[in-house]
Amino acid sequence: MNPARRQLLLASSLACLAPGLSIAATPARPKVLIVGGGWGGLSAASALAAQADVVLIERNAAFVSLPLTNRWLAGLDDGRRMTQDYASAARRFGYRFVQAEVGQIDRSARKVTTSGGQFAYDWLILAPGMAEDTGALVDGDRDAARLIEQQFSSTYQSSSGFPALKQKLENFSQGEFLITIPPAPYRCPPAPFERAIILAHAIKTRGLKAHLTVIAPGAPWPAYQRVFNDEFRDQVTYLPNTPIRQLDPYRRVLTTDIDELKFDEAIIMPPQQAASLCRENGLLAPKMPFVTVNPKNFNIFDDERVFVIGDSVGAVSSLFGHFPKTGELASDMGRIAAAEIISRMSDKEAPLMLPESTCFAYLSLQPAQFTRIESRYRWRGDGELVQSITQKRESNPRGEDDAWVDAMHARLFGV
């Protein structure tokens, strides 16, 4: 006899013999709700799907792999791997994908309201990415901030701007181009410099009557400073330790402490902060731009059922501050939060896991050379988290970056 049928008959017999006897039901699988389909959210979803009923909520229909976008902008990648389908990944791993915009989070009732309905949860993982504080560049002038976002977009906040950015780079033929680097921490630290290399290469090889100025509020990045000085001395002016005092998008003038710089075209990268979803739902301490979490598992401190991972996470160490906001590190955050939830489901202690990050960023397009940046972590005896970063120039790349991307996509999408 079929085991399920036998179990049903047994339950019916017991109910007839003892009507007051209650039969224990099979415990329902825990509900895990994941908000945000970036590297962190996707990694958490795939890790949890076998243990829980997982719903991944994301506003976009498709995922865009940001580590490939600069290569695509430079014409070094055909873009076929750049976009992945959320629904296909959900089917492969066994979780549910919902395309919707998330609004209110009711932590007392454990419910999340979205444009696609309301969802209950036992555990909530928030991976909403980041937001840009464009208003900080224009003294809060909303119209000026909107103009910057429309005409000089960084494409950090929304991947929908990449086609327009590629067209901008291809159409630029003369004049002054400006790239502003955000103050740290910001997403993928070498990415803005890699874009500068792409543009400088185009100016030099196409013989354009053009010039690029790169402004960064932080200390010089030696690898890129060397490239700008050695390879693009006539095409690029690099100004580290130069904070922006004001930006006038109407006159196209940027003001620093010592000068005014006029520009014809630009990529403006404002200061970054936690996603608006975090601010609107009370997850930020006063005057804090990012969410404070437990660095061992990314649990927020006042709710054991809620985790925040990815770019919205704040400082995790008094020694170095923030984790680098990279795709691989966000992915590892997702796996660590998932392991914590799985352990708590069975009342066990979670294994101690640490994230890591590897980045590949081009220093030269022809011949191809890139810098490989690796970030590793350990817990010191006194409980402080220690960071070690190594950077190596690869003058003869052999597809290491492609292998890394394919391995990460296999983790996130099962392809």
C-alpha positions as CSV (number, residue, x, y, z in Angstrom):
1,M,0.0,0.0,0.0
2,N,1.2,3.5,-0.7
3,P,2.8,5.0,2.5
4,A,0.8,8.2,2.2
5,R,-2.4,6.3,1.8
6,R,-1.5,4.1,4.8
7,Q,-0.9,7.2,6.9
8,L,-4.2,8.7,5.9
9,L,-6.2,5.5,6.8
10,L,-4.4,5.3,10.2
11,A,-5.3,8.9,11.0
12,S,-9.0,8.3,10.0
13,S,-9.1,5.1,12.1
14,L,-7.7,6.9,15.2
15,A,-10.2,9.7,14.7
16,C,-13.1,7.3,14.7
17,L,-11.8,5.4,17.7
18,A,-11.1,8.5,19.7
19,P,-12.8,11.6,18.4
20,G,-11.1,13.9,20.9
21,L,-7.6,12.7,20.0
22,S,-5.6,15.3,18.0
23,I,-3.2,14.2,15.3
24,A,0.0,16.2,15.0
25,A,0.4,17.7,11.6
26,T,3.7,17.8,9.7
27,P,5.4,21.1,10.6
28,A,5.2,23.6,7.8
29,R,8.4,24.7,6.2
30,P,9.6,28.0,7.4
31,K,8.9,31.0,5.2
32,V,12.0,33.0,4.1
33,L,11.4,36.2,2.3
34,I,14.3,37.8,0.4
35,V,14.1,41.3,-0.9
36,G,16.5,42.2,-3.7
37,G,17.8,40.0,-6.5
38,G,21.4,41.1,-6.5
39,W,24.4,39.0,-5.8
40,G,23.5,38.7,-2.1
41,G,19.8,38.0,-2.5
42,L,20.3,35.4,-5.2
43,S,23.0,33.6,-3.2
44,A,20.8,33.4,-0.1
45,A,17.9,32.2,-2.2
46,S,19.8,29.3,-3.7
47,A,21.3,28.3,-0.3
48,L,17.9,28.2,1.5
49,A,15.7,26.8,-1.2
50,A,16.1,23.1,-0.1
51,Q,15.4,24.0,3.6
52,A,12.5,26.5,3.4
53,D,9.8,28.1,1.3
54,V,11.7,30.9,-0.2
55,V,10.3,33.9,-2.0
56,L,12.6,36.3,-3.8
57,I,11.1,39.7,-4.5
58,E,12.9,41.9,-7.0
59,R,11.6,45.0,-9.0
60,N,13.4,44.0,-12.2
61,A,12.6,41.1,-14.5
62,A,16.2,40.3,-15.3
63,F,19.6,40.5,-13.5
64,V,22.4,42.5,-14.9
65,S,25.9,41.4,-14.0
66,L,27.7,44.6,-13.2
67,P,31.3,43.2,-13.3
68,L,30.7,42.6,-17.0
69,T,29.3,46.1,-17.8
70,N,32.6,48.0,-18.1
71,R,33.9,45.3,-20.5
72,W,30.7,45.6,-22.5
73,L,31.0,49.4,-22.5
74,A,34.6,49.0,-23.9
75,G,33.5,46.6,-26.6
76,L,35.4,43.7,-25.0
77,D,32.3,41.6,-24.2
78,D,29.4,40.7,-26.4
79,G,26.9,41.1,-23.5
80,R,25.4,37.6,-23.8
81,R,26.3,36.7,-20.2
82,M,25.6,40.1,-18.8
83,T,21.8,39.6,-18.4
84,Q,20.3,36.6,-16.6
85,D,16.6,35.6,-16.1
86,Y,15.3,35.5,-12.5
87,A,12.5,33.1,-13.2
88,S,14.8,30.5,-14.8
89,A,17.1,30.6,-11.7
90,A,14.1,30.2,-9.4
91,R,12.9,27.1,-11.3
92,R,16.4,25.6,-11.2
93,F,16.9,26.0,-7.5
94,G,13.3,25.6,-6.3
95,Y,12.3,28.9,-4.9
96,R,9.6,31.4,-6.0
97,F,10.4,34.7,-7.8
98,V,8.0,37.6,-7.6
99,Q,8.6,40.8,-9.6
100,A,7.3,43.6,-7.4
101,E,8.2,46.9,-5.7
102,V,8.6,46.6,-1.9
103,G,7.0,49.2,0.4
104,Q,6.3,48.7,4.1
105,I,7.9,46.2,6.3
106,D,5.9,45.4,9.4
107,R,8.3,43.6,11.7
108,S,5.9,43.1,14.6
109,A,3.5,41.2,12.3
110,R,6.3,39.8,10.1
111,K,4.7,41.0,6.9
112,V,6.0,42.9,3.9
113,T,3.7,44.9,1.6
114,T,4.6,45.1,-2.1
115,S,3.0,46.2,-5.3
116,G,2.3,42.5,-5.9
117,G,0.5,41.9,-2.6
118,Q,1.4,41.2,1.0
119,F,3.9,38.4,2.1
120,A,4.3,36.9,5.5
121,Y,7.7,35.6,6.7
122,D,9.4,33.7,9.4
123,W,12.8,35.1,8.4
124,L,13.5,38.2,6.3
125,I,16.7,38.9,4.3
126,L,17.0,42.4,2.9
127,A,19.4,42.8,0.0
128,P,18.1,46.1,-1.5
129,G,21.4,47.4,-2.9
130,M,22.3,51.1,-2.4
131,A,21.1,54.6,-3.1
132,E,22.9,57.8,-4.3
133,D,22.7,61.0,-2.3
134,T,22.7,63.3,-5.4
135,G,21.3,66.1,-3.3
136,A,24.5,66.3,-1.4
137,L,26.2,67.8,-4.5
138,V,23.6,70.5,-5.0
139,D,22.7,71.6,-1.5
140,G,19.5,69.6,-1.7
141,D,18.1,71.3,-4.9
142,R,15.8,68.6,-6.2
143,D,15.5,69.9,-9.7
144,A,19.3,70.1,-10.0
145,A,19.6,66.6,-8.5
146,R,17.1,65.2,-11.0
147,L,19.0,66.8,-13.9
148,I,22.2,65.2,-12.8
149,E,20.5,61.8,-12.6
150,Q,19.0,62.3,-16.1
151,Q,22.0,63.7,-17.9
152,F,25.1,62.5,-16.0
153,S,24.0,59.2,-14.5
154,S,26.5,56.9,-12.9
155,T,24.3,53.9,-13.6
156,Y,25.1,52.6,-10.2
157,Q,21.6,52.9,-8.9
158,S,19.8,51.5,-11.9
159,S,21.2,49.2,-14.7
160,S,18.6,50.6,-17.1
161,G,21.0,53.5,-17.9
162,F,23.7,51.3,-19.4
163,P,22.6,51.6,-23.1
164,A,22.5,55.4,-22.8
165,L,25.9,55.5,-21.1
166,K,27.4,53.4,-23.9
167,Q,25.9,55.7,-26.5
168,K,27.3,58.7,-24.6
169,L,30.8,57.2,-24.6
170,E,30.6,56.3,-28.3
171,N,29.3,59.8,-29.3
172,F,31.8,61.8,-27.3
173,S,34.2,63.4,-29.7
174,Q,35.6,66.6,-28.3
175,G,35.6,68.8,-25.2
176,E,36.1,68.2,-21.5
177,F,34.8,65.0,-19.9
178,L,34.5,64.8,-16.2
179,I,34.3,61.6,-14.0
180,T,33.7,62.1,-10.3
181,I,34.6,59.3,-7.8
182,P,32.3,59.0,-4.8
183,P,33.7,59.2,-1.2
184,A,34.3,55.8,0.3
185,P,32.6,53.4,0.9
186,Y,31.0,52.9,-2.6
187,R,30.2,50.0,-4.8
188,C,33.1,48.2,-6.5
189,P,36.0,50.6,-5.7
190,P,38.0,50.1,-9.0
191,A,35.0,50.3,-11.3
192,P,35.0,54.2,-11.8
193,F,38.7,54.1,-12.6
194,E,38.2,51.3,-15.1
195,R,35.6,53.5,-16.8
196,A,38.2,56.3,-16.9
197,I,40.6,53.9,-18.6
198,I,38.0,53.0,-21.2
199,L,37.4,56.7,-22.0
200,A,41.1,57.6,-22.0
201,H,41.8,54.8,-24.3
202,A,39.1,56.0,-26.7
203,I,40.5,59.6,-26.6
204,K,44.0,58.5,-27.3
205,T,43.4,55.8,-30.0
206,R,40.8,57.8,-31.9
207,G,42.8,61.0,-31.8
208,L,39.9,63.0,-30.2
209,K,40.3,66.7,-29.4
210,A,39.2,65.9,-25.9
211,H,40.4,65.6,-22.3
212,L,39.3,63.7,-19.2
213,T,39.4,64.9,-15.6
214,V,39.0,62.4,-12.8
215,I,38.2,63.8,-9.4
216,A,38.4,61.7,-6.3
217,P,37.9,62.9,-2.7
218,G,40.1,60.1,-1.3
219,A,43.8,59.2,-1.4
220,P,45.4,58.4,-4.8
221,W,45.0,54.8,-6.1
222,P,48.7,54.1,-7.0
223,A,48.0,51.5,-9.8
224,Y,45.7,53.9,-11.7
225,Q,47.7,57.0,-10.9
226,R,50.7,55.2,-12.5
227,V,48.6,54.3,-15.6
228,F,47.3,57.8,-16.0
229,N,50.8,59.3,-15.7
230,D,52.6,56.7,-17.9
231,E,50.0,56.0,-20.6
232,F,47.6,58.9,-20.7
233,R,49.6,61.9,-19.6
234,D,48.1,64.1,-22.4
235,Q,44.6,62.7,-22.1
236,V,43.9,62.6,-18.3
237,T,44.2,64.8,-15.3
238,Y,43.8,62.9,-12.1
239,L,42.9,64.9,-9.0
240,P,42.9,62.8,-5.8
241,N,42.2,64.3,-2.4
242,T,39.8,66.7,-4.0
243,P,36.3,66.8,-2.5
244,I,33.5,68.4,-4.5
245,R,32.1,71.6,-2.9
246,Q,29.3,72.2,-5.3
247,L,28.1,71.1,-8.7
248,D,26.1,73.3,-11.1
249,P,24.5,70.9,-13.7
250,Y,22.9,73.9,-15.6
251,R,26.2,75.7,-16.2
252,R,28.2,72.5,-16.2
253,V,30.6,73.7,-13.6
254,L,32.1,71.8,-10.7
255,T,33.6,73.7,-7.7
256,T,36.4,72.4,-5.5
257,D,38.3,74.1,-2.7
258,I,40.7,75.8,-5.1
259,D,39.2,75.9,-8.6
260,E,36.2,75.8,-10.8
261,L,36.1,73.1,-13.6
262,K,34.0,73.5,-16.6
263,F,32.9,70.4,-18.5
264,D,31.0,69.4,-21.6
265,E,30.0,65.8,-20.6
266,A,30.3,63.9,-17.4
267,I,29.7,60.7,-15.3
268,I,28.7,62.0,-11.9
269,M,29.0,59.5,-9.0
270,P,27.4,61.0,-5.8
271,P,28.0,59.8,-2.3
272,Q,26.3,56.4,-1.7
273,Q,24.1,55.2,1.2
274,A,21.8,52.4,2.2
275,A,18.8,51.8,-0.1
276,S,15.8,54.0,0.5
277,L,13.8,50.9,1.6
278,C,16.1,50.7,4.7
279,R,15.6,54.4,5.5
280,E,11.9,54.3,5.0
281,N,11.4,51.3,7.3
282,G,13.4,52.6,10.3
283,L,16.5,50.4,9.9
284,L,19.0,53.2,10.1
285,A,20.3,54.8,13.3
286,P,20.1,58.6,13.3
287,K,22.7,60.3,10.9
288,M,24.0,56.9,9.8
289,P,24.2,56.3,6.1
290,F,24.2,52.5,6.3
291,V,22.6,49.8,8.4
292,T,24.4,48.5,11.5
293,V,24.5,44.7,11.6
294,N,26.2,41.9,13.5
295,P,29.3,41.3,11.3
296,K,29.3,37.5,12.1
297,N,25.9,36.8,10.6
298,F,24.4,40.1,9.3
299,N,21.5,40.1,11.7
300,I,20.2,43.5,12.7
301,F,20.6,44.0,16.4
302,D,17.0,44.7,17.4
303,D,15.3,41.9,15.5
304,E,16.6,38.3,15.4
305,R,14.4,37.6,12.4
306,V,15.8,40.2,10.0
307,F,19.1,40.2,8.2
308,V,20.6,42.9,5.9
309,I,23.3,42.0,3.4
310,G,25.1,43.6,0.5
311,D,25.7,47.3,-0.2
312,S,23.4,48.6,2.5
313,V,25.6,47.1,5.3
314,G,27.5,49.6,7.5
315,A,30.9,49.4,9.1
316,V,31.9,46.0,10.5
317,S,35.2,46.7,12.1
318,S,36.9,49.5,14.1
319,L,40.1,48.6,12.2
320,F,39.0,49.1,8.6
321,G,35.4,50.1,8.6
322,H,33.3,48.7,5.8
323,F,33.6,45.5,3.8
324,P,34.3,46.4,0.1
325,K,31.0,46.6,-1.6
326,T,31.6,44.0,-4.3
327,G,29.5,41.3,-5.9
328,E,31.4,38.3,-4.5
329,L,31.4,39.7,-1.0
330,A,27.6,40.4,-1.1
331,S,27.2,36.8,-2.4
332,D,29.1,35.5,0.6
333,M,27.0,37.6,2.9
334,G,24.0,35.9,1.5
335,R,25.4,32.4,2.1
336,I,26.4,33.4,5.7
337,A,23.0,34.7,6.5
338,A,21.4,31.6,5.0
339,A,23.6,29.3,7.1
340,E,22.6,31.3,10.2
341,I,18.9,30.8,9.4
342,I,19.3,27.1,8.7
343,S,21.1,26.6,12.0
344,R,18.4,28.5,14.0
345,M,15.7,26.4,12.3
346,S,17.2,23.3,14.0
347,D,18.3,25.1,17.2
348,K,21.9,24.6,16.4
349,E,24.9,27.0,16.4
350,A,25.8,28.2,13.0
351,P,29.3,27.5,11.7
352,L,31.7,30.5,11.8
353,M,32.0,31.7,8.2
354,L,33.9,34.7,6.7
355,P,33.3,36.4,3.4
356,E,35.9,37.2,0.9
357,S,36.2,39.2,-2.3
358,T,38.1,39.0,-5.6
359,C,37.9,41.8,-8.2
360,F,39.4,42.1,-11.7
361,A,39.7,45.6,-13.1
362,Y,41.4,46.6,-16.4
363,L,44.5,48.8,-16.3
364,S,45.0,48.6,-20.0
365,L,42.7,47.6,-22.9
366,Q,45.4,47.0,-25.5
367,P,47.3,45.1,-24.6
368,A,45.0,43.7,-22.0
369,Q,46.2,44.1,-18.5
370,F,44.2,44.1,-15.3
371,T,44.7,44.4,-11.6
372,R,43.5,41.5,-9.3
373,I,42.3,42.7,-5.9
374,E,41.7,40.1,-3.2
375,S,40.2,40.9,0.2
376,R,40.4,38.3,3.0
377,Y,39.3,38.4,6.7
378,R,40.0,36.8,10.1
379,W,38.9,37.3,13.6
380,R,41.6,38.6,15.9
381,G,42.0,37.2,19.5
382,D,40.3,40.3,21.0
383,G,37.2,39.9,18.8
384,E,38.1,42.5,16.1
385,L,37.7,41.7,12.5
386,V,41.0,42.1,10.5
387,Q,41.2,42.7,6.8
388,S,44.1,41.9,4.4
389,I,44.1,43.2,0.8
390,T,46.5,42.1,-1.9
391,Q,46.7,43.7,-5.3
392,K,48.5,42.1,-8.2
393,R,49.0,43.3,-11.8
394,E,48.3,40.7,-14.4
395,S,50.2,41.6,-17.5
396,N,49.4,38.4,-19.4
397,P,45.8,37.5,-18.5
398,R,44.7,34.0,-19.4
399,G,41.0,34.2,-18.9
400,E,41.0,34.4,-15.0
401,D,38.3,37.0,-15.0
402,D,36.0,35.0,-17.3
403,A,36.5,31.9,-15.2
404,W,35.6,33.9,-12.1
405,V,32.4,35.4,-13.7
406,D,31.3,31.9,-14.9
407,A,31.8,30.4,-11.5
408,M,29.8,33.1,-9.8
409,H,27.0,32.8,-12.3
410,A,26.9,29.1,-11.7
411,R,26.5,29.8,-8.0
412,L,23.7,32.3,-8.5
413,F,21.9,30.9,-11.5
414,G,22.8,27.2,-11.8
415,V,24.1,27.7,-15.3
